[in-house]
Amino acid sequence: MDLMKRVVRTSLPCFLLLWCFFSFQYVSAQTTKGQRLNGTNKLYHELYRPQYHYTPPRNWNNDPNGLVYYKGEYNLYYQDYPEAMEWGPMHWGHAVSTDILHWKNLPIALYPDSLGYIFSGSAVVDENNTAGFQKGKEKTLVAIFTYHNPKTNVESQAIAYSNDKGLAWKKYAGNPVIPNPGLKDFRDPKVRWYAPLKKWMMVVSCHDHVAFYSSPNLKDWTHESDFGKNEGSHGGVWECPDLFPLKVNGTGEEKWILTVNSGGSPADGRSTQYFIGTFNGYSFTADDHKTRWLDDGADEYAGVTWSNTGNRTIFMGWIDNWPAANKNVPSYVWRGGMTLPMELHLIKLNDTTEFVTK
C-alpha cells in the first residue's frame, strides 16, 4: 500500500507525521452533470462522487463522530441530516469497515429527541464495565455526545450505550451527564481511559478554550482544569478537541498532543491546530506558545482520532469547510465526506519541511 508521509515544521524537534492510506474502494462517476439519482443510476456512481473518500449515501454530512475500533471493525459515526442536502437537525449516521478502506453503510445510530439535536462526540469500549451497562459477555460501547437544544442554543453532554458492537444504541436515562455550566458553545466531548489514575478523561470545547473533566464511570463528571484562552489561534470557535499520547519515534520519549479545530489556518479557512506538551491526568501544559497546524489546506476540519486502536493513532476529518459547505456545490445526491484516514507519529528532524511520497 502506498503511503504519503507529510511533515509539518515547528521550532521544536517534534513534528506530526501523517501517513495517509490511499487504497480505498474505486467507484466510477458516470452520471452527467446535474443529473439526479433515478432508477437507472446507482448510488456511488454519480458525477463528482469522490473515488477514495468516505461519503454518505445521501444528503448532508459533516463532522466524524464516535470513531471506535472493536472486534475487527472500524466504526465511523458522523453528523448527518438524512432529510436534505443542507445542514439541519443533527443525527449520528453510521458506517463500518474491516480494513478502514471499504465501508458498509448502516442505519442511523442516534436520533434527535426532546433534549435536542445530537451534536459531535466520541465513543469508547468500556472494558471494565465502569458504567454498569454490560449485559452478558459482550463489552459495552459507550457514546459520549453533545445535546444541542435548538430553542435555547444551550448545549450539554450526554451518553448512550450499545451491547451489540455499536449497531443499536440506548440513551442513558440520567442524561445530561454534564449540564451546561453557563458556557457558550459547550460541545464535542472526546473521552479516553487514563490508566495511571484509573479514570476516564474528557476534553470538551468551551467557545474559546477547552475544559478537562474526569469520571470513574462515564456518568459522574468532575471539572479538572481549562486550557487555551491565551494559546494558539482564535480565528474562530474552538471545536472538536482531542487529547492523546504519542511516542517520539526512535527516542522512547512520550508527549501528549492536544488538537482543536478552529479558524485562522494558513489557507484562510478552518483546520486542526495542535499543541505538544504534557498531561498529568488533571491538566495539560504546552511546551511552548507556538501555533501549529496539522493541515495547510482549507478542507480538513473537525478531525479526531479513533479510540481502542492500541499503539496506532489514526486520524480522520471532515473533507469540507463551513465557508463553502452550504453553498451551491455540484453534488446532487450527497453533501460532504471524510478525509483519508491518517496515522499520526511524532518524529525528530532538522528544521526542514518535507513532502515525501512512497
C-alpha positions in Angstrom: 0.0 0.0 0.0 1.3 3.4 -1.0 1.8 5.8 1.9 2.1 9.6 1.7 4.2 11.0 4.5 3.8 14.6 5.5 5.9 16.5 7.9 4.7 19.8 9.5 7.5 22.1 10.6 7.8 23.6 14.0 10.6 25.2 16.0 10.6 22.2 18.4 12.3 18.9 17.4 8.9 17.2 17.4 6.6 17.1 14.4 3.4 15.4 13.4 4.0 12.9 10.6 0.7 11.9 8.8 0.6 8.7 6.9 -2.3 8.7 4.6 -3.8 5.5 3.4 -4.7 5.6 -0.3 -6.2 2.2 -1.0 -10.0 3.0 -1.0 -12.6 1.2 -3.0 -12.9 2.6 -6.5 -16.3 3.7 -7.7 -16.7 5.2 -11.2 -18.5 8.5 -11.7 -20.8 8.1 -14.7 -23.8 10.4 -14.4 -23.9 13.6 -16.3 -23.6 17.0 -14.6 -26.8 18.0 -12.8 -28.4 14.6 -13.2 -30.1 13.4 -10.0 -30.3 9.8 -9.0 -33.0 7.8 -10.7 -33.9 4.2 -11.4 -31.2 3.8 -14.0 -28.3 5.2 -11.9 -26.8 3.6 -8.8 -25.6 5.2 -5.6 -21.8 5.9 -5.6 -21.8 6.2 -9.5 -22.7 9.9 -9.6 -20.6 12.6 -11.2 -18.2 14.2 -8.7 -18.6 11.3 -6.1 -15.1 11.0 -4.5 -13.2 7.9 -5.5 -11.1 7.4 -2.4 -13.0 9.2 0.4 -16.0 8.0 2.5 -19.2 9.9 1.6 -22.7 9.3 2.9 -25.2 7.6 0.6 -27.5 10.7 0.5 -27.9 14.2 1.9 -26.0 16.2 4.4 -22.8 15.1 6.3 -20.3 16.8 8.5 -18.0 16.0 11.5 -16.8 12.4 12.1 -18.0 11.2 15.5 -17.6 8.3 17.8 -14.6 6.8 15.9 -14.1 3.5 17.7 -12.4 0.2 16.7 -13.9 -3.0 18.2 -13.6 -6.7 17.3 -12.1 -6.2 13.9 -14.4 -3.3 12.9 -13.8 0.4 12.5 -16.9 2.2 13.4 -17.4 5.6 11.8 -20.3 7.7 13.1 -20.8 11.2 11.7 -23.0 14.3 11.8 -25.9 13.5 9.5 -29.1 15.2 8.3 -30.9 12.5 6.4 -33.7 14.7 5.1 -32.0 17.3 3.0 -28.7 18.4 1.3 -28.3 21.3 3.8 -27.4 21.3 7.5 -30.4 20.5 9.7 -31.4 18.6 12.9 -28.3 16.5 13.6 -28.3 12.7 13.8 -25.4 10.3 14.1 -25.0 8.4 10.8 -23.0 5.1 10.8 -20.7 3.2 8.6 -18.3 0.3 9.4 -15.2 -1.1 7.8 -12.9 -4.1 8.5 -9.9 -2.6 6.7 -10.5 1.2 7.0 -10.7 1.1 3.2 -14.1 -0.2 2.2 -17.2 0.9 4.0 -20.6 -0.6 4.6 -23.4 1.9 5.4 -25.6 1.1 8.3 -28.8 2.6 9.8 -28.7 5.8 11.7 -27.3 5.3 15.2 -28.7 8.3 17.2 -31.7 10.4 16.5 -32.6 13.8 18.0 -35.1 13.8 20.8 -36.8 16.2 23.3 -33.4 17.2 24.8 -32.1 18.4 21.4 -30.1 17.6 18.3 -27.3 15.0 18.5 -24.0 17.0 18.0 -20.5 15.7 17.8 -18.7 13.5 20.3 -16.8 10.2 20.8 -17.1 6.6 21.7 -15.2 4.2 23.8 -15.1 0.5 24.7 -15.9 0.1 28.4 -13.6 -2.8 29.0 -14.1 -2.8 32.8 -17.8 -2.2 32.8 -17.3 1.0 34.8 -20.7 2.4 33.7 -22.5 -0.9 34.6 -24.2 -1.2 31.2 -22.7 -4.5 30.1 -25.1 -7.5 29.6 -23.5 -10.9 29.1 -20.0 -11.3 27.8 -20.1 -8.6 25.1 -18.3 -5.5 26.1 -20.3 -2.3 26.0 -19.6 0.6 23.7 -20.4 4.0 25.2 -21.0 7.1 23.1 -20.4 10.5 24.6 -22.1 13.3 22.7 -23.5 16.8 22.9 -27.2 17.7 23.1 -27.9 21.0 21.4 -31.3 22.5 22.3 -32.4 24.3 19.2 -34.8 26.6 21.1 -32.3 27.9 23.7 -29.0 27.0 22.0 -27.9 25.5 25.3 -25.5 22.6 25.0 -24.9 19.7 27.4 -23.1 16.4 27.4 -24.8 13.0 27.3 -24.1 9.3 26.9 -25.7 6.3 25.1 -24.6 2.7 25.1 -24.6 -0.3 22.8 -24.5 -4.0 23.7 -24.3 -5.3 20.2 -21.0 -3.9 18.9 -22.3 -0.4 18.1 -25.4 -1.3 15.9 -28.2 -0.4 18.3 -27.9 2.4 20.9 -29.9 3.2 24.1 -29.6 6.7 25.6 -28.9 6.9 29.3 -31.9 7.8 31.4 -29.9 10.2 33.5 -28.9 12.5 30.7 -27.4 15.0 30.6 -24.4 13.8 32.5 -22.8 17.2 32.4 -25.4 20.1 32.3 -24.3 23.3 30.8 -22.2 25.3 33.3 -23.1 28.6 31.9 -20.8 28.4 28.8 -21.4 29.3 25.2 -20.5 26.6 22.7 -20.1 23.8 25.2 -19.7 20.7 22.9 -17.8 17.9 21.2 -16.6 15.7 24.1 -13.6 13.4 23.4 -13.1 10.7 26.0 -10.3 8.3 26.7 -9.3 6.0 29.6 -6.4 7.4 31.6 -4.8 4.2 33.0 -2.3 5.8 35.6 -5.3 7.2 37.6 -7.8 4.6 36.5 -10.4 7.1 35.3 -12.0 8.5 32.2 -10.8 11.8 30.9 -12.8 14.2 28.8 -11.7 17.2 26.8 -14.6 19.4 25.7 -14.9 22.6 23.7 -15.9 25.8 25.6 -16.0 28.5 22.9 -12.5 30.0 23.2 -10.8 27.2 25.2 -11.1 23.6 26.2 -12.0 22.1 29.6 -10.9 18.8 31.1 -13.3 16.6 33.1 -12.7 13.2 34.8 -15.1 10.4 35.8 -14.8 6.9 37.3 -17.9 5.6 35.4 -18.8 7.9 32.4 -21.8 9.1 34.4 -20.4 11.3 37.1 -18.0 14.0 36.0 -15.7 16.4 37.8 -14.2 19.6 36.2 -10.4 19.4 36.5 -8.9 22.3 34.5 -9.0 24.6 31.5 -6.6 25.3 28.7 -6.3 27.7 25.7 -7.8 31.1 26.3 -4.4 32.7 25.6 -2.9 29.9 23.4 -2.9 29.2 19.7 -5.2 30.6 17.0 -8.5 32.1 17.9 -9.8 32.8 14.4 -13.0 31.0 15.3 -14.7 29.0 17.9 -12.6 26.1 19.2 -14.4 22.8 18.3 -13.8 19.0 18.2 -10.8 18.7 20.6 -8.8 15.6 21.1 -6.1 14.5 23.6 -3.7 11.5 23.1 -0.1 10.4 23.9 2.5 9.7 21.2 6.0 8.3 21.4 8.7 10.3 19.8 10.0 7.9 17.1 13.4 6.4 17.9 13.7 8.0 21.4 11.2 6.3 23.7 10.1 9.8 24.9 6.3 10.3 25.2 4.5 13.5 24.6 0.8 14.4 24.8 -0.9 16.0 21.8 -3.9 18.3 22.2 -5.8 19.1 19.0 -8.5 21.6 18.4 -10.3 22.7 15.3 -10.8 26.4 14.6 -10.4 29.3 12.1 -7.3 31.1 11.3 -5.5 28.4 9.3 -2.8 29.1 6.7 -5.4 28.6 3.9 -7.7 31.2 5.3 -10.1 28.6 6.3 -10.7 26.3 9.3 -8.5 23.4 10.2 -6.9 21.4 13.0 -4.3 23.1 15.2 -2.3 21.1 17.7 -0.2 21.6 20.8 2.7 19.4 22.0 3.1 19.1 25.8 2.5 17.1 29.0 -0.6 15.8 30.7 -0.8 14.6 34.3 -4.4 13.4 34.5 -5.7 16.8 35.6 -4.3 19.5 33.3 -2.4 19.9 30.0 0.7 22.1 29.8 2.0 23.1 26.4 5.8 23.0 25.7 5.7 26.4 24.1 3.2 29.1 22.8 3.6 28.4 19.0 0.6 27.9 16.8 0.9 24.7 14.7 -1.5 23.4 12.0 -1.9 19.8 11.2 -3.0 20.5 7.6 -2.3 23.6 5.5 -5.4 23.1 3.3 -8.9 24.6 3.6 -10.8 21.3 3.5 -9.8 19.3 6.6 -11.9 20.2 9.6 -13.3 18.6 12.8 -10.6 16.0 12.8 -10.3 13.5 15.6 -8.8 10.1 16.3 -10.1 6.6 16.6 -10.3 5.0 20.1 -9.2 1.5 21.0 -6.6 1.1 18.2 -3.7 0.0 20.5 -0.4 1.6 19.6 -1.7 3.2 16.4 -3.2 6.7 16.4 -5.5 7.1 13.4 -7.0 10.4 12.5 -9.9 11.4 10.2 -11.5 14.8 9.5 -14.4 16.3 7.5 -13.3 17.0 3.9 -15.3 20.2 3.7 -15.4 23.6 5.4 -18.1 25.9 6.7 -17.4 28.9 4.3 -18.3 26.6 1.4 -20.3 23.7 2.8 -23.8 25.3 2.5 -23.1 26.9 -0.9 -24.2 25.6 -4.3 -21.7 22.8 -4.9 -22.1 20.3 -7.8 -23.1 17.2 -5.8 -26.7 16.3 -6.4 -27.3 13.3 -4.1 -25.0 13.8 -1.1 -23.1 16.7 0.6 -19.8 16.3 2.5 -17.5 13.4 3.2 -14.4 12.4 5.1 -10.7 12.8 4.7 -8.4 9.9 4.1 -7.5 8.2 7.4 -4.0 9.2 8.6 -1.7 7.5 11.1 0.0 10.1 13.3 3.6 9.9 14.6 6.0 12.3 16.4 9.4 12.4 14.9 12.6 14.4 15.4 14.0 16.2 12.3 16.3 19.0 11.4 14.5 22.3 10.9 13.1 21.5 7.5 9.8 20.9 5.8 9.5 17.7 3.7 6.9 16.1 1.5 7.7 12.5 0.7 5.7 10.0 -1.3 6.5 6.3 -1.4 
